[in-house]
Amino acid sequence: MKKAISQLLECIRKPKSEPIPPLNLERLQDQTRCLQDQIIYLQDQIRCFQDQIIYLQDQIRCLQEKHEAALENYHRTIAGTVVLAHAETHPELKEYLFKLLDIFLDSNEDRRLFGLELRKPVSSGGPFRIKKL
């Protein structure tokens, strides 16, 4: 008990600490405005990054589509090469293949590639004449 009383007397004898200064409301308001400006700036940055993400996702999708189309063309080229090579050793297949090509190829450039007879261009005259604008 003597110890508790001595501690109490010691606390009373010690000089009081400095008084707590009053709150500076103007400073707090300035800090709040500054933080609000930073929040607005960061929200703008987030929107910009989201736009960039959308743009990059579109670019990725476009590149994937191009890659898939290129792969499909590659597969078709390989299949065509195999069929043409097989047709070289099998005359009946070659004849059948060239008959199909003759039916399906309209472009003279394409027909020329396979040595097919070129087609005459269709005239634009006659009862179904189409006017060019």
Buried (B, 14 or more C-beta within 10 A) or exposed (E): EEEEEEEEEEEEEEEEEEEEEEEEEEEEEEEEEEEEEEEEEEEEEEEEEEEEEEEEEEEEEEEEEEEEEEEEEEEEEEEEEEEEEEBEEEEEBBEEBBEEBEEEBEEBEEBEEEEBEEEEEEEEEEEEEEEEE
